[in-house]
Structures are given as C-alpha cells and as structure tokens.
Amino acid sequence: MDDVYVMLEAWKRSDPERTVAQRMGETMEHAGISITISSLTNCICFLIGAAAPLKFSYYFCMYAAACVFFDYVLTVSVVGAVIVLLARGEARPLHAVLFIPFDTAAKLCKNKTIYNFIFYRENPDKSSTTYKSSNFSNAFAKFTTSCTTSSRGRSIIFTFYIMYLAVSLWGTVNIKEDFKETDVFFHESYLHDQFKSFYEYFNDYHMRIHLVIEEPIPYWEPKTQETLKNFTVEVENLPFMTGENLTESWIRYYSNFINANQNFFRTDYTNRKVFIYNLRNFYLKINPYKSYYHDIVFNKNYTEIIASRIFVQTSKVNKTSDLRYVVNSLREVAARYPYKISVYHPFFWVADHLNKVAWITTTSLSTAVVILLVISLIFIPSIKFCLITGFAIISIQIGVLGLSSLWSVDLNNLTNVSLIISVGFSIDNISHVLSSYYSSKKTRCKG
C-alpha cells in the first residue's frame, strides 16, 4: 500500500489546472522513481534470499518476489488508470464513490446534513493551484525540518545515532552462530516440547553416527582389516565419543570371529570367495550377529561387498559448537584414509548449515548492497545520493544484526534471509526521501 500512498500524494500535489494526462505525467515523474526503486530492490532482495540453502525459505522468497513484482505492475497500471478515471470524474464533477453529479445528488437528497455527510466535497480555490496540506502534515513537516536543520536538533540526532551505532557494533561483534530446533516451532507446539525434553533428559547419548564405506574394497585382506580397525579406533578416541563400548563394527567382530575359530574351520579367510561365503552362510546366521546383515550391501551375485557401515556413539554433545566440532573432526579423520568414507547423522545438516552461514551471510549481504546501489545510481544519477544510500543501508544492517544479538537471536540461515530482506526494506524510505529531494525544483535550502 505504500506505493499507492506515494502515488496519491504525488497526484494531490500536481497542478489541478493542467490536463489529466499532464497531471499523471507529473505524478509519475515524482512518484515513479521512488516506487520503482523500492519495488525493484525488494524483489531482488527476495530473489537473493531464495538462494539460501533452505527449501522453505526458497519457496517463501520466490513467492514474495513474485508478489512484489506483480504488485508494482498493478500499482503502475491499474492504480494509475483508476486515478485517471477518478480525475475525469472530478473534472465533470462527479462524486468520487457514487459517480453521480453533485447537482443530481442535491436534488435527490433534500436533507442538508445527510447530503454533507455523504456527498461532502471541498470547494477548491480556483485561483490557487497550490496544494494545501493538512494541519497534521504541516505540523509534522515543521517538526522534522526544525530537528534536521537546527544545530541543536542535529546534535541530538547525531548523539543518538552514535550511541545506536556503538551498541549495534558491540552486538554484531558478539553475535553467535547457532541454531536451536526449539526456536523453529511455536512454544505451544508438540515438536517444541519434544526437542526440549530430548535435550534436557536424553542428550548424554545424542547421536548414533554412521561411518559408511561407499566403495568395494578387499575386506578379506589383513591389511584392509587393519586399516579399518585403525580408522575405527581413531574415531572412537575423538572428543565427545563413548569409545569402543557402544561401537557396532561388523568387520571388527567378524575378524575376531575368524581369529577365534581359525583352527576349527581350517579355511583361508584371505580368499575373497571363502570370506564372503562364510560371512553370509555362517556368521550372519548366528543370532547375535544377524542384525549386521543390514550393515552390509552385496552385489547381485553375492560375490563382492559394494558398501558397508559402522556405528559409533557420541556422548554429551550439548551445544551446536560441540556438534560442529564432532562433524568436522569425523570428516577430517575419514579424509585421511584411502577409502571413500562418509559420516552421516540426520542432525549433521545443522553443522553444515552453521559452517557456511558466515560466508553465505557476508556474500549475500554484499551482493544485495552492491545491486541496490547500482539500481539507485541508475534511477537517481548522483554519486552523493548513492553514497548516502550505501551508508544508510550498512548502518541499518549493523543495527539489525547487533540488536538481534542483544535480543539473543543467533546467526543462522533463517536470520540470514531476514537480513537480506531487510536490506530491500531499508531502502524504501531512503528512496522516497532522496527521490523527492532530487526532483525538488529548489536549488538551495535555508538553515
């Protein structure tokens, strides 16, 4: 609705003695630039926000960008056409709502009180083409002008701005990168209570992590078994791990089984066919080891193991910083071994999300600010105004980020989308003010 108000205000300030076409041209000259800048910047910021690696934010931002675009098109076309129709009715003159002549209305309605209530219209001074603002508008204009032009007013504004900027910078420096599942849901929701109870009572043994070997390797070779054993031991000795007590490694237990029964079976387990045959037909048939069947993937002919997994257990991962350390440490250990090993848990997306949030936020905000400055420079070709716009956007973003930190709002991809969108919103008022100032016919101001 702000674009409609801007257009109506520009229309009211146009010269009523001119033709409708001339008045509409004057209206678009004053309002068109500001509403184009604000709508275009909002649309672009939503599109940048859609690049965040969250599906729901993508859908929201794409839908919002489409809404802003079509709102701009309808405002420029339909609202402009409606204003023209009402202006033609005003010239006849017709009532703005009922579209009947005032003389006809006066004949139909004999009661003067009802007539004035329904068909009231101002009696404009035909000799004057100057727009007369309301008393509130005049008072507001005088107050803001005195605050911004007087030395005392500027001093007070500058002092409060420095205080605001200092507090915001302090909050920005101390903002935390964190993501809490409980913050995503309403406090009255079932999921909020579920996550809260989970972290309060069951967080000591938080995650059962999958160590997945994603390629065929010679499990029957002693060297491979020793390498996998060393890998598992190294993972178990990492911080926030429970050690070997809660580890489930089929290759470890099967190797122990082979060593314990080597004399009984008297077979060569270093042979691939023997290793796989006994694994499928003897070891995985024993009750305690039947569950390991789900940890091994054979090929169609059961002649090769194409993938397998090992389970390890974490302990007391109480903070997202601990989770990030666990994920990064596991991936570093897996990368040092010659096999294609991946580590997985459904909660690992939180760590991946936080590992990239600083880079995504910095890149997205920088891109948004640069694009908005270019758009501002295209429609208002003034380096001075472009610098003012850039300074205002940066200070607003520092304020949003810093004050959010003081309100215990953490930095994550959800807040990142909000920051990008606020960049677009922050230029709205700036564009209206600078556009009006730029199009002003006065070349000098007092004060």
N, C-alpha and C positions, 0 to 999 in steps of 0.2 A: 504493500500500500504506500510505501514511502515515495516510490516513483510517481504514483498518481497525485499525491500531495504536492510534489515538486512541480509537476506539470500544471496543476490547477493554480498554484501560487504564481507561476510564471504567466499564465493566462490572465489572471486578475491584474497583474502589473502591466500588461500590454495596453497600448493606446486604444481606447474604445472608439475613437473617431476613424480608425483605419478599417479596411475591409476585413472580412473573416479570414481570407487567405493570408493577408498581411499579418494579422494578429497571430495566426497559427504559426507562420514562419518566425515571427518574433519569439513566440513561446518555445518552439523547438530550438531556436538559437540559444536561449538561456538555459532551458531545462534538458535539451537533448544530450549535451556533452556530459553533464553530471550523471544522468541516469544510464547513459551508455557505459561510462567508466565503471560505475558501481555494479551494474548487471554483468558486464563482461568479466570484471575481476572476481566477482562472486562465483560465476560459472567456472572460471579457470581454476580457482582455489578448490572447488568441489572436485574437479577432474583430477587435480594433483592429489587430493585426499583419497581418491579412488585407487591410487597406486599403492596404498598401504596394504601389507600382506595379511589382511583380514577380510574374509568374504562378506561379512555383514556390513562392514564399513564401505566396501566396494559398491554394494547394491544401494546403500543409503546415499552415498556421494553421487553416484551416477543418476539416481532418481532426482536428487536435489538439483544437480546441474541442469538436467532436462527441464525441471520446473522453472528454474531461474531464467533459462533461455526463452521458453515459451511465454513466461510472464512478461519479459521485456518486449517480445514481438507483439503480444496483445496490448500492452500498455501503449506502445508507439502507434499501433494501427487502430485497434478498436477504441481505446480511450480517446485518442486524438479525433477519431470520427464522431464519437459521442459529443465531445466538446464542440465540434463544428456544428452538429445538429442543434445543440442547445444554444449556441451563439446565434444561429439563424432564427431560432425561436425568440431569443432575446431581442433581436433587431425588429421583430414584427410589431409589438412584443407579445409573447405567449408565456403562460405560466410554466415554470421550469419542471413541474411534476405532472400537471394535468394537461398541459399542451393545449390550452384554450385561451383565447384573447381575454385580457383583463376586463375590457369593456363588457364582453359577454358574461363574464363571471359576476360583474357588478349588477347586471340586470337580473341574473338568476338568484343571487343571494342578496336579499334586502337587509338582513341583519348586519350592521356595520362591524360589530365585534367579531362575529364569525368570519366575515369577509377578510378582516385584517389578520385574523389568526391563520386562515387557510391560504389566502391569496396575497399575503403581505409582500411588498416589494419596496426596495429603496427608490427614492426619487433622485437619481443622479443629477449632478450639476452639469448641464450640457456645455457650459462654458469652460469646464475644467476637464482636462484629460489626465490629471494626476491621480494615481491610485492612492486611496486613503486607507491606511492600515487601522486595525482595531486598537483599542486602548491598551489591551494586553500586549499586542505586538510592539506598539510604540514604547511601552514601559520596559519590555524585555530588551529591545534594541538599545535603548538608552543605558540600561544597566550593564549589558555586556560591553558596549562601547566605552563606557566610563572605566570599566575594570581593565580593559585591554589597552587603553590609550593613556591613562593616568600613571604617573610614576609610582604612586603607592600601590595601585592595583597590579601593575606589572611586577613589583617587588614581592607582593604577597603570592601571586601566581607562581613566580619563579622559585620562591622558597618552598612552597608546597610541592612543586614539580621535582626539585632536588631531593626532598625527603622521600617522595614516591619512588624516584629512580634509585636512591640508595637502598631502600628497603627491598625493592624488586631485584636489584643486582645481588643483594645478600641471599635472597631466597633462591635465585637462579643458580648461584654457585653451589648452594647446599641441597639442590633438588636430588631426589633419589630415583634410580631406575628400578622399578619394582612393579609387580603385577600380582594382585590378590584375586583369587577366584570369587571370594566373598563380595568384592566390590562390583562385580558384574551384575549380580542379581539383587532384587529388592530384598530388604531386610526381613520382610514377612514371608518370603518365598521358601518353598521346601528345599531347594538347592542351596540357598544361603545357609540354612541351618545344618544341612548335610555337610558342607565343606567346613563349617565352623566346628562341628563335632569331630570331624575327621582330624583336623589339625590340632584339636585340643586333646583328644584321647588316643589316637592311633597313629601319630606321626613318628613314633620311635622307629618303626619299621615301615618306612614310607613306600618305597618302590622296589618292585621285582623287575630287575633290568635284564633285557635280552641281549646277549652277545651273539650276533648272527654271522656265521661264516657263509658268505654268499657265492662261493665258487667251489667246484670239485677240487679236492686236494687229496693226496695219498695218506689217508688216516692210518693205513696199515704199516706205514714206515715208522720205525722207532724215533727217527729224527723229527718227524711231524708231531708225534705224540709228545715228545719232549718240548717242542716249541709251543704247542697249545697249553701244556702244563705250566710253562714259564709265564705265558700270557695270562692265564687264569690266576696264578699266584700274584703276579704284579697288580692285577685289578683288585684282588682281594685285600691287598695291603694298602690301597689308597685310603685317604681320609674319608670318613662317612660310610665306610664299608664294614660289614659284620665279620669279615674273614671267611674262612672255608666252612664254617659250621653250617651256614644256610645256603651254600652253593650247590647247584644241581648241574653236574657236568657228566654227561653220558660217556664221553671219551675217557675221562679220568676213571670212572667206575668200571668201564669195560676193560681198560688197561690193567686195573687192579685185579679184575676177574680173570683175565688171561694169565697174569703172572702167578696168581694163586692156584690156577688149575692147569698150568703148563704141562706138568708131569702126567696128569690124569688124561688129558686129551691127546697129548703127543702129536700135535699138528703144528705146522709152520704158519703162525699168525701174521708173519710179514708178507705172506702171499695175499693178494687182493681178494681172490675168489674165496679163500678159506676165511679171511677176516670178515667179509660181508655175509657169507653163508652162515657162519656160526653166530654172527650178530643177529641176523633175522630169525634163524630157526632154533636157537638155544637161548641166547642171552635175553632177548626181548620177549621170550615166552615165560620167563620166570616172573612170578608175581611182583616182587619188589621193584622190578625193572621194566614192567610193562608200560608205565607212563612215559618212559623215554622214547617210545615209538613215535610220539608226536613231536619230538625234537630232532628227528632225522628225516630228510627227504631223499628218497631213492629215485633213480631214473626209471623209465617204464619197464626195463628188463631186469631191474634189481641187480645190476652189475656195477653200479657206481653210486656213491653218495654225492649228490649235487649241492646240498646245503644242509646246515645243521645249526643248532643254537645251544648256548649255555646260559643258565640263570645265575645271577648274583644278586645279593640283597644289600640295600642301603640301610643306614641307621641314623636317626636324628637329623634329618635334613629339614631344619626348622625354618630356614629363610630362603628366599629366592636367590640370594647371593651364594648360599651353600649349593643350591641346585645348579647354578651356573658353573660353579667350580667342579661339581661332580661330572656334569656333561662334558665340559671342556677337557677335564683330566682323562676321562674314559676315551674320548676321541683321540687325544694325543697318544695314549698308550696303544690303541688299536692301529694308529697310523705307523707306528714303529715296527710292526710285524709284517712279514712278506705276503700275507694273505689279505683278501678283501673282506674285512671285518667291519660290521656296522653295529652301533649300540642303539638300543631303542627302548623307549617307555612312552606311554601316552602323554605324560606330563612334560616331556622334553621340548615340546613346542614353546613352552613358557620361556625356557632358557634361550632357545633360538630367537624368540621374539625379543628378549632383552639384550641379547648380544648385538643386535643390529639396530636397536631403537635409537641410539645416539646418532649413528650415521644417517639413518633414514630421516630423523627429525631435522638434522642440520642441512642435509641435501634438499629436502622438501621445502623447508622454510626459505632457504637461499634461492631456490628456483622460483618459488612463488613471489618473493620480493622483487627479484630481477624482472620477471614478466610483468608484474604490476607497475613497476617504474617505467618500463618501455611503453606500456599502454597509456600511462599518464602523460608521458612525454609526447606521444603521438597526438592525443586529443587536446592537450594543453602544452603547446610547444614553448616551454620556458624551463631552462635549466634550474633557475631559482626555485620554482614550484616543484620540480622533480626532486630536488634535494630536500625540500620541506616535507614532501610526501614520504620519501625514504626514511628520514629521521623520525617522523611520526610513527610509521609502521614499526620500525625497530624498537622504539621506546614502548609502544603498546605491547609488542610481543614479549619484551623483557618484563613488563608489568604483569601480563597474563601468566607467564611462566613462573615468575618469582612469587606472586601472591598465591598461585596454585600450590606452590611448595609449602608456603606458610599455612595453608589450609589442609596440609597432609595429603595432597594429591600427588601421586607419583608419576614419573615419566614412563610412558609405555605407548604402544601404538594407538590406543584409544585416545589418550591425551594428545598424541601427535596429530591425529585427524582434527581434533578440536582446535589445535593451534593453527593448522593450515587454514581452516575455515575462518578463524578469527582474523587472519591476515586480510581475507577478502572483505569481511565486515568492517574492519578498521579503516578501510579506505573510503567507505561510503560517505561519511560525514566530511572527510577531508576533501573528497572530490566535489561535493556540493559547495563547500565554502570557497575552495580555490577557483572553481568554475565561475561562481558569482563574482568573485573579486577580479578574475581575469577578464570577464566580459563587461565589467563596470566601465562606464564612459568617463568617469572622473580619473584624472591622471595624478592628482595629489590628494592627500588627506591631512586633516589637521590633527595635531597632537603628537 
